[in-house]
Amino acid sequence: MIRLIAQDDDLELSDEQVSKITFWLLEFLPARTCEVSVGPSASIVVPDQDRGLEDLTPGLLRQLETIVGCALIAN
């Protein structure tokens, strides 16, 4: 499982941000689903990711952080 938490506790994601996050994760990870909590305390969970953070490349993480607008912390 991959679980990422927004470093900004007050962050709330828009529908557009959720759509972009979902696209990037499902396009570039071998995953069927992802769950995005819009916030506050926004989080991203990819439950069916067997290898965990191994498949989350630095480039993909940077892309997600750009969409979110803050750092994401693996939890």
N, C-alpha and C positions, 0 to 999 in steps of 0.2 A: 504494500500500500504506500502511496505517496500522499503526504499531508503537508500542505504549506499554509502558513498563517501570515497575514499582513502585519508588518512591523508597526504600522499606524493603527492603534486600537480603535480609532474613531472612523476609519475608512468605511465608506459604503460604496458598493459598485453599482454602476448603471447596467441596464439591460444590454447595451452595446458592449460594455466591457465583458460581461458574462459570455456573450456570444463569441467574442474574439478569443477569450481564454479557452472556451470549449473547443472551438475550431483548432487552435494551435495544439492543444493536448491530444485530441483525437486524431489529428492528422499526423503528428510526429511521434506518438508513443503507441506501442502495441496495446491499446486499451479500448474497451468497448463503451465505457461510461466514465463520466466525471461528475462530481458534485461541487457546485460553487455556492458558498454562502455569501450573500450580498453584504452582510454586515449589519450593524457595526461589528468590528473584529472579523473582517472578511477572511474566508478560508477557502482552500481548494483541496479536494480529496479525489484521488484516483484509486478506488477500492480494489480493482482487479489487476493491479500492477504487481506481478509476482516478484520482480527484481528490485522493487522499491526505487530508491533514488539513483540507482545505477543507470537507468535509461533517461534520466532528466539531465540532459547535457547543459553545460554552462550557457551556451547560446540560447537554448529554449528557456532556461530560467531567466536570462536577461530580457528576453522577449515578453515573458509573463510579467516581470517587474515593470517594464515599460508600459504595458497595458494598465496595470494596477496603479502605477504612479508612486510606488514605494517598494522597499525591500521585502522579500518573502523569506520567511524562516522555516526551515524543515522541522517538523515536529513529529 
